[in-house]
Amino acid sequence: MGYVKDELAENNQDVRGVIIGFEDDIKIQRALSVAQNINFYTYKIDFRLEKKH
């Protein structure tokens, strides 16, 4: 995010970050509590096998 802000973004542009993880974690929550402009998302996977014939 720092590189994007310094080198790629223009002066009037905001830089935002995203963290994607499998599950929530106290370490991530603590880090995010002092970081700005970063959103945290978890993902879910639904996997099924279907027999054909």
C-alpha angles and dihedrals in degrees: 000000000000092000092048091049094047101038111021111025122081121234094263095047125098120219118218130183135208130206117196119192141161095242141002118270133193090229092056092046091051092049092048092049089071099033125085130214096016122122123198123212132178123210131216127206124207111193125179135167117217119196113221122204 
